[in-house]
Amino acid sequence: MSIKLIATDMDGTFLNDHSDYDHTRFQRLLTKMQEQGVRFVVASGNQYPHLPQYFTGLTGEITYLAEDGAHIVANGRTISEDVIPQPVLTAFLSWIRTQPLFKQAWVLLSGRQAAWTEMLASSKRFKQSSYFYGNLTHVMDLTEVTDAIYKVDITWPSFDVSAQEALVNQAFGGKLRATSSGLGGIDVILPQVNKAYGLSKLQQIWQISYDETLAFGDSGNDLEMVQQAKYGYIMKNAPEAVRRQANLTTPLSNNESGVLAIIEDFLK
């Protein structure tokens, strides 16, 4: 059975450690995908406005499964979104202020209109976060934000965030879910939302089966999506704990165009 859908995470997977990829090689593959009727999906925890920038100048259709699956955009149009209810969001933001494990955290709200944070616009961290979030906006109090929010992005200076992830899932089980973002942080989203949830929506819309799906990822928030595809690959460069939970591992790392090499093989 031939492949009809290819979904890939970006950071640490499709992109190398310099946040880049082989544009010429990918354009050649994207053209082949269009000719063979294969859908290409970018699946990321990032905001939608940030993602098309990587593909400026390329020709071909790309669907964006943003915010870990909470916001799906095809042909520039939102086809699905899952928004955190305001009372739940307010309760969560008030709760983390009382938790010692969250005292050193940087917190951002990723929304429909913008991204929001209490970090000062003059701070180094604000400037770093601006790379990932379009229209990042400083506010005095996150609980006063009225935008529709897809995700709470929380990061720390240290990389082991397993305790924080477990604490959120224990305190807000059934209302919110925390998952590692792979960058020393956690994404907090609705319980049903993950990249597999978004991918399954696209499989239903396009009438594409599990057997016709190829997927790539490198961190905890990619596992469900990789398991949603018959050909689900975890990257060679992924942490060992993540690789152990996958059936397939790419022979090449993200710095060796590991994703493009596998796609090339399948399109043959």
Steps between C-alpha positions, in 0.01 A plus 500: 500500500639842406545793738244780472582712807835608647506685833811635669598686812734795438761573771743211543324305224449671163730789594868462581659654810529833315121507436553438129471221240603421141253723312591378151467134594170557680352698207581206275324263742203734551449512123505119491245491783264727304540281191427183699209647699685487833398753767781667697424610858717707733415399859638734763446639846568844353244762401370486143638844390854383581490186284445614136811720530716187470358429155510847343579476130406133467222375272254238621216446746586470871247453780589630847408310813601767754476533878551122545184438299276767653509717186495353147540720192462383140533737203528793740165419662435367850321167469514397868575659838478394865498790748562474877185616689561833675408381854740205471778724369453756779501227765818351357685832482402580859612153612850512349566823692470300822735219391872517595596290196364773271676797659784514246274435201439710192129482410339583166143468377469407134177643362297567188590869482847503656733343756497650848753515782585691816867505395625852430542581131854618576606166649728254321250217545221706340717555193583128483132406528406750228674273251242226566193718557358756262367817661637419848344755734587604856214521751505580872278205594441188288169431677359813333566379144169449314639348179405141406793294633616173344797423724701609805874481432713474815881475494779491756876565490559130581401219264352234730133597531354157582398608852314806370328295231383241756380771740278666237351167391426407860339833590305559175429148377192497275518876441851560368797289399872579516748345259872554453582737213854367477654842566520508880132578519145372496198573284171512688199429280154344511508129600386369161739717300826364367662467160336160448159657569569760230641241262198273544272793409692547176492125429121511536458816288722366223388135534857380552569190709754414767671272246545792259663732754868581562598712805813633669579641845770529765343574839226400742234716336558316169450144623122481457527638145774253406280219634212631284696400188593153377838644409571705812865600546674647802822682412842347557586813703196468732553424871538128569184495714299620199672267250416201720128568455507495119511209255706686240805727529651704217850384397605867469463789747331836449842646412535243220161567335363183658137586418571587136695176451206287618247701293722456197497121547120488535436717194708261289 
